[in-house]
């Protein structure tokens, strides 16, 4: 009972404790504040351990976690504990501490509820953007100033600036490069979710790419290329051929950028004398060193010698073969270094039992059985994540899995996700835990593609019935418009080949309906508007069926949209060229900010298409939501009651005929697929104005859908 009460008290602090744990781990990466951050980190770790203990004792049955993951991780932790017991003549307390830390940073996130975990993940993603930007800024300033700072904290030597032809960031280049690509992927995660600061995250990604190249981390580059490949395979739009071409183009650009910047940076660094600030009195620096690359040639040999890692791996395997069953115990490993490694490797490359390959590190520390259970744990996570990538349509969540695979590949060259309390370690398992939560949440969801026009029409009828019901409830008028109005008059239903429904409303009624739908969301039908979804790219609202998922091939921004009914506002119209020009300009900016190349291609002019393509790249760094809002606000300045002519102004070809306000004064009942929906009493005048002889069928070749989308219905298995 007492544990339950304590757990209830601690429940409200879960999010804060988890976030603080991650924040301090990020800060402790920097040697500048290591002395301050590390004690705080240890204190938080102790608090987290107590928190987990109380949670388990007081509410074990309430914990919603992946049971298989917990069992497999328990085997991993148990195997490390066994190695500590077998090697108890060594640093027994230190090995036990490693096991405790391992359990702590894993189970902390297991304890969080799904929404709490998502909140912490988003808070972390934003924090990483801020710190990655400041880190890059600091490192770039030192780079352009040709400055190297050397100092020591405790027994550890650190560097900032340029050394051995590489930029050293908040930590060594390899760890800093990993932190950089974590930042890049988390930025994409936030962008896909429509974060209000998405423009700044895009700019930061450009800075991070430059910063990344200056660190010249080969392992990190391979990880980044893998994640780019996975992105184009499972997130990007278009067919397989287009995605493959896009991947190859981006991969070549990234690789070429890295090579080019690295080469230019090496020339820049060695072009003149560097300024060296040596606060580490144990490191001797030649008084006549002409550049930072000449400082202490033996320092960080592993970073500049391509064969360095392979030599370490070979010797580590020899070391592990001596104790293949139980291993040495991670804290005991350094006691045996001198038998297998050179002095320089020990001093600069084997800190904390790091053999620059996580699987070799686990083998040496915990034996072959420890390695097997560790690989079983990873294998379970991998199969869950691969399955999700193939099945799900939620692109922002897919980025979580993509980050996991990128970080895992990086561990072929590093040992940072076990036996360590750094941010990379915590982030790796945090991503794994969050990804498994997503998989469990969507485990029973399946997507069935819908291509039958009649099935699509039935879905739209369900949405339309909901809109009709709401409009009657709140006392506003709508009317079927465009192809839907022709269908009601000519076919008493859908035009047979048409796959959408359109309605119009006078502006005041439109705003009243929009406000109501946003304030009173339906369980199934959801309003899509720039007011409630920053990723929504249209200046009019749609009502969609959230049991479906739709991708528009000409739009590059994810708005998580389903099949929909379009609702267009009607405003006043006059032949005002200044107004037309202003509206057209904003509309073009909106299109360039959110459309794919396909969406803005000029089929009549190759040169104009190239200009548009270049503009799309430039407008990628603008805010579509801003343009959409500007379009809508401009249209609202033309109040219906002030004009004799009215129309839908957004997207409106100003040279086409418009409607008279009196035509929309009254509505009547029109029959549509056995339902009664509203149509204008003066539908004949309206349709004649838009289409001429609307009763005449178009040519056979034009009797096709004009929409370019793919649609799935979401089926939840029982």
N, C-alpha and C positions, 0 to 999 in steps of 0.2 A: 504493500500500500504506500509506504513512504517513498519508494522509488518511483511509483506512478505519479505522486504529487510533485516530486522534484522534476520529473520529466515534463509534466504539464507546465511547470514554471519555466523550464529551459526551452520549451517549444517555441516561444516567441522570439528567442534569440538565435535560432538555428541559422537563418539567412545571414545575419550580421557576423556570427562566428565563422561561418564557412567563407564568406567574402573576405573577412579580415585575414583568415588563414592564407588565402591565395594572394591577397595584396602584399602581405609581409614577405611571402615567398618570392614575389616579383622584386620587391625592393632589396631583399637580401642578395639578389644576384649581383648587385653593384658593390664592389669593394669599397666605394666611397662611403657607404653607410652600413657596411657589413657589421661593424662592431655594435652599432645601435640596433639594427634590424634582427640580427641573429638571436640575441637573448629574448626579444619579443616573440620571435618565431618559436623558440623552444617553449616559452610560457604558453603560447597559444596551443602548441601541440599537446602539452600536458592538460590544458583545459579541454581540448577536443577529446582526448583519451577518456577523461572522466565523464564527459558528456555522452560518449558512445557507450561506456560501461553502464551508466544510469539508464540510458535509452533501452539497452538490451535487457537489463534486469526488470525494468518497469513496463516496457511495452513491446516486447519482442514480437508478439503476435500482430501488432499493428504495423510493423515495418513492411513496406511494400517494396521488395527488392527482387532482383533476378536471382532466384535460388541457385540455379546451376552456376552462375558466376560466383556467388558467395562460396559454394562448395569447392569449386576449382581454386579460387583464391585462398581459401582456407588450407587446401593441400599445399599450395605454394608457400604460404607462411609457415605451415607445420613442417615442411621440408627444411626451410631455413632454420627453424628452431632446432630440429634434429641435428643439423650440421653444427650449430652452436654447442649443443650438449656433447656431441662426439669430440669436438675440439675445445672442450672446456678448460684445458690447460693453458689455452691462449687467452685472448681478450674476451672472456666469457660475457662480462657485463656489456661490453660494446656490441657484441653480436646479438644479445637479447634486446638491446636498445634499438638495433636496426629492425628487428621483427616488430617491435612495438610501433615504431614510426610507420612501417609498412601497413600495418593494420589500421593505424590512425587515419592516414590520408586517403585510404580507400573507403573505409566505412563511414567517414564523415559525410560523403556525398550520397552514400546509400541511404543514410538516415533522412535525407530531405525528401519531401513530397515532390511530385512531378512539377507543379507550378513553382515551388520554391527553388528547385534545381534549375529550372529555366530562367528564373529571375537572377540567380547567382551567375549563371553562364552569361547572360546578357550584360550584367554589371562587369564581369571579368573582361568580356570582349571590348567594352568601351574603355576600361582602364588600360588594357593592353594598347589600344590606339594612342592614348595620351602618352604613355611611357615610351612606346616605340618611337613616336615622333620626337620627343625630347632627347632620347638616346641617339637617334640619327642626327639630330641637330648638333648635339654636343660632339659627336664623332666627326661630322663633316667640318665643323669649325676647326678642330685639331688637324684634320687632314689638309685643308686648304692653307692653314697656317704652318704646315710642316712641323708639327710639334709632337714630341714623344714624352710622356710622363711615366716614370718608373717609381714605384713605392712598394712598401711592404706592410701587410697587416698580419700580426702574429708571425707564423712561420711561412706564410704564403706571400709570394711576390706577384705583383700585378702590373699591367701595362695599360695605358690609354694613348690613343693616337696612332702613329704609323710605326710598324715594326716588321722587319723582314718582308717589306713590300706589301704588307696587308694593313687594313684599318682594324684596330682593336676597339671594340665598342664597350658596352657596359661590363662584358666579360671577354673571354677569348673569342677569336673570330668565328669558330665553329658554333659555339653556344649562342653567340649574338646572331649568327645567320639563322639558326633555328628559331630564335625568338622573333626574328624578322618575318620569316614565312608563316609563323603562327599568327602574327599581326595581319599579314596580307589575307589569309583565309578567313580570319575572324571579321575583318572589314567586309569581305564579300558576304559573309553571313548576315551582318547588320544591314548591308545594302539590299540584299534580297528580301529582308524583312521590312524594308521601307523606312529605315530610321531617319529622323528629321535632319541628322547631320551627315547624311550619306555623301553629299558633295565633298565634305572635308575628308571623309574616309577614303574616297577615290583619290584625292590629291595626296594624302598620306601614303597610299599604296605606291604611287609613282616615286615618292621619296624613299620608301622602303626598298624598292627595286634597285635604285641607284646605290643605296647603302649596302644592300645585299651583295651587289657585284664587287664592291670595294673590299669586302671581307674574303673573297676568293675561297669559299668553302666548297670543295668538290662534292662532298657527301650531301650537303644542304642543297646544292644545285640539282642533284639527282632527285632528291625528295620533292623539290619544287616542280620539276618537270613531270614527275609522276602525278602530282596533284593537278597540274594543268591538263594532263591526259585524262584523268578521271573526271575533271570538270566538263570537258568537251564530250566525254562519253555518256555522262549521266545527267548533266544539268543544261548544257547549251541547247539552243533550238536548231531545227533543220534536220535534213536526212543524214544518213551515215556518211555519205561522200562529202557533204558540206562541212560536217563536224570534223572529219578527218583532215580536210584541207585547212580548216581553221586551226586545228591543233598543231599541225605541222608548221603553219605560218607563225603562230604565237611561240611555239617551242624554238624555232630558228631565231626569232627576234630576241627571245629571252637569252638563249645561249650566246647569240652574237653580241647582245648588249653586255653580257658578263665578260666575254672575251675582250671586247672593245674598251670597256671602262677599265678593266683590269690592266690592259696594256697601257692605256693613257695614264692611269694612276701611277703605274710603276715609273713611267718617264717623268711624270710631274714630281714624284717623291724624290727622285735622284737628280733632279735638275739643279738643285742648289742645296746648300748646307741646311740641315735640320736643326731645330732648337730642341735640346734635350734637357728635361728637368728630372734629375735623378735624386729621389728622396729615399731610395733603397741603397743604403751604404754597402750592402753586401754585393752589389752589382757594379763591376768596374767598367767604365766607359772610356774609350780612347778620347783624349783631348782633341785630336785632329780628325775625328769621325766626320766624314763629309755628308752623311745622310743617316737617317734612322735605320735603314736596311743594313748598315755596317756595324750597328751596335750589338756587341755580344753575339758573335756568329753561332755560338753553341746554344743560345737560348731558344727554346721552343723548336727544337730540331724536327719534331714530328710534324709540325705545321708546314714545313717547306720541303720535306723530303718525301717524294711519292711512294717510295718503298718502305717508309717508316712504319706504317700500320701493318703491312704484311709481315714484317720482321717481328713486331710485337705479337701478332696473332700466333705465329709459329712457335715462339718461345713460351707464350701463355699456354698453348696446347700441350707442350712438353711438361710444363709445370702442373697442369691439371691431371695429366696421365699418371702422376705419382699418387694422387689421392682421388681416383675416379668415382668412388661410390658416394662418399659424404662431402667431398670437397674440403676446403681449408677453413671455411667460415669467413665471411667477407672482411671482418676487422683483423683477421690473422694473416691475410694475403700479403700485406706489405713486409711482413717479417721474412718472407722467402724471396723477395725481389732480387737480392744480390746474387742469388744462385743462377738466375736466368737472364738478367737484363743488365745493360750498361749503366754507368753512373748518370749519364745525361738523360737516358730514357726514364730512369727512376725519378730524377729531379724535376723533369719537365713534362712527362707524358703519362705517368702512371699514378696520378694523384687519386687517392681514395679507392684503389683497386680497379681503376678504369682501364680496361684493355682495348678500348675503342671498338668494341663489338659486344653488344649486350648478351648474345648467346654464349660467347666464349667467357665473358665475365661471370655469368650464372653458372656455367660448367665448372670453372675453377673454384668459385666460392661455395657452391652447393652440390656439386657432383652431377653425375649423369641423370639420376632420378630427379633432382631439382630442376635440371634442364628440361626433362620430359614433361613434368607437371606444368612448368612455365609455358612450354609450347602448347600444351593442351588448353591452357587458359587463353592464350592468344588465338589459338585455332577456333575456339568457341566464339570469341568476339568477332573474328574475321568472317566466319560463315554467317553470323547474324547480320553483319553490316553489308556484306556482298548481296545477300538476299534483299535487304532493304533498298539498296541502290538500284536493283533491277525492277523492283515492284512499285516503289513509292513514286509519287509525282511532286512531293514537297521538297523543292530545291534547296531552300535554306537549311533544312534538316539534313539533306544529303551532304552538305558542306561539312557537317560535323564528322561524318564518316570519312570523308575525303581527307580531312585534317588528320584523323587517326592513322590512316594508311601512310600519309606523308611522314608523320613523326616516326612511325614504325620502321619505314625504310631507312630513315636516318640513323636508326639504332644499329644498323649493320656497320656503321663507322663510329659510333659513339656508345657510351654505356651510362645513360642518364635517366633511365626509367625504373631502375631498381637500385637498392642500397644507396639511396641519395635522397636528400630533402630539398633539392632545388626546384625552381618553378617548372622546368621542363618535365621533370618527373611527375609532379603534382598535376600539371596540365594534361599530360598523356592519360593518366588514369581518370581524371575528371572528364575528359572527352569520351573515354571509353564508357564510363558510368552514365553520362548524359545520353550518349548514343544508344546504349542498351535501354534506357528509359523510353526513348523515342520508339525503338523497335517494339518494346512491350506495349506501349500505348497504341500503336498502329498494327499490332500483330494480326488482328482479325480483318483488317481492311484490305479489300482487293479492288482493282480497277478493271472494268470491262469496257473496251472501246465501243462506242456507239457510232455507227455510220448510216443506219437506216433513217431516211428523212422523216418518215411517219412517226418513228419512236421519238425523234427530236421534237417534232411538232406536239406530241402528247405531253412531253415535259414542259414545253412552253405554255401549253394550255393550263397546266397546273399552276404555273407562276401567274398567268393572267387572271385566273379565278381568284387568287389571293389578292392581287392588286385591286381587282373590281370590288372585292369584299371590303378592303380597307378604305377605299375611296368612298363607298357608301357609308361606312361607319363614321368617317370624320367630315363628310359633307363636301367633298371636292369633285370636280368634273374632269374626266379625261375623254379622249376619243381615239379610236383606231386611226392610224395614219399610214400613208405611203403604201407599200405592198400589202400590208395587213388590211387596209381599207379597201383596196382593190379586191382582195380575197373575200372580204365580207360582202361586197356588192356583187361581184361577178361569180363567185364560187360558193357563197355562204359558208366560207371557211378559208383554210389556207389555199393560196396558190399552190397547186400540187407539188411543184419543185422548190418551193420556198422553204427556208429553214430558220426563219426568224420572225419575231413579232415586234411591231413598232407602235407606240402610242405617243400622243402629244397632250400637253396640258398648258393652259395659260399660266404665266409666270407665278402669280400669287398662289394658285392651286398647287402648282409644282413644288414651290418652296414649303408649303404647308404639309404636303405629302412626304417630302424628303425629311423634314424635321421629325415627323411622326415615326417614320420607319427607322431612323437612326436611334431615336429615344426608346422605341418599343420593338426590339428585334424579335423576329419569329424564330422558332426552333429550327425550321427548315429553310425558309426563304429570307434572304439577306439583301439589304440594299447595298449597292456598290457606288460610292461617291468619293470625290477627292476630299470631302470633309471628314470621312471616317476611314479612309485607306490611302496613305501617302503614296503607295505604289500604283494606285488607280490612275490611268493616263487619259481619261476622257472627261470633257467638261459637262457632261450630262450624266444622269444616273441610270443605272441598270438595277433590276431586281433579279437575283440569281437563285438557283436551286443549289444549296450547299451539299446535296447528295451527289453532285456531279463535279467534274473537274475539266476545265477547258483551257487549251493553249492556242493563242492566236499567233500564227507563224510570222506575221509582219511586225510584231511588237516584242521587244527584247526584255521588257521589265515584267517580273512576276507580280501579279496582283491576286493570285489564288482565286481565280474566277471560275464559276460554273456556267452552265447554260443559262441564258438570260432573256429578259424582255427589256428592250430599250425604251426609255422614257425621255422625251425631248421637251424642253421648255419653249414656249412661244412668246416672243417679245415684239415690241413695235419696230417697224421698218420704215426707212426713208432713203431716198437716193442721195446719200451723203458720201462722197468719195473719200474724204478724210477718215471717216469712220471705217469704211471698207478697207482702206490701206492699213490702218492700225490693227484691225481684226485679222487681216491676212498675214501681217508680219508676225503676230503672236502665234497664230496657228502654225505657221512654218517653223517657228522656234520649237513649239511643242512637238511637232512631228520629228524634227531632227534630234530632239533630246530623248525620244523613246522608241523610235522605229528601228528595225533592222535595215540592212542594206536593201533587202528585198522590198521593204515597205516604202522606200523613197526612190527606188530606181526609176529613171526617166527612160521609158522604152523608145522614145523618139530621138534621144540625143545621148551619145556615149560621153561626151564632154560634160554635159550637165550632170550626168550620173556620177562622174568622178568628183565633180565639185560637191555634190551632195554627200558622197561617201566621206570626203575629207571633213565636211561640216558635221557629219554624224560623230566622228571621232572627237572633234572639238566640243560639241554640245553634250558629249558624254559626261562632262564635268559640270553640267548645269542641273538645276532642279526642275523636273517635269511638273511637279505639283504646283510650283510657282506659276508656270505658264498656264496651266489648266485653270487655276484660280483667277488669273488675269483675264482669260477669255470669258469666263462666266460672269465676272464682275462687270466687264465692258458690255456684255449683252444685256445685263440687268439695268443699265442706264437708260435703255429704251423702253419706257413703261408702256404697256399695252393700251391703256386708256388715253394716251397722248397721241396716238397715231391711227389713221384709217386703215393702213396696211400693216399686216403682222406676218411673222414667219419664224421659223427656227433659224436663228442668225449664225449659230456656230456651225462651221463647215459649209454654210450657205454660199452657193454660187450666186453672187449678187446680181448677175445679169439674167437670171432665170425669173419667170413669173412668180409673184408672191400672192399671199392670200389677203382677202378683205376681212377685216375684223368682224363684220356682220355675219360672215359665213360660219363663224365659230360661236355665235351667240347662243344657239340652242343645239342640244344633242337629242338623239332618239335611240331606240333600241335596234341593234342590228344582229342578225342571226349569224353565228360563227361556230361551226362544228358542233351544232346542237346546243350551244350556249348563247346567252344574251349578253352582248357587250355594247358599249355606247359608240355611236358614230355621229358625225355632224348631220344635222337636218339638211344642210346644203352640201352634201357630199359630192353631188354632181358637179357643182361649180368648182369645188376644191380639186377634185381629180382631173377635171378638164383642164384647169389651169396648169397642173403639174405634168400631165401625161397626154393631153389631147384625147384621142379616142381610146379610152381606157378599157373599153369592152372588147377591143380587138386583141387577140392573142399575139405575142411576139413570135418571130421566126423560131423554128424548132431548135436551131443551134443556140439560141439565147435562153431556152427554157432550162436553165441550170442555176444552181445556187451561186451567189456572188461572194459568199463568205469563205475565208481561208482559215479554218480552225480544225483542231482535233478535239474530240470530246470523249470522256469516259464517265461512266456512272460508277459510283462508289458502292460496293456491296460489302456488307459486314457479315462475316461468317458467324454462326452461332456455336 
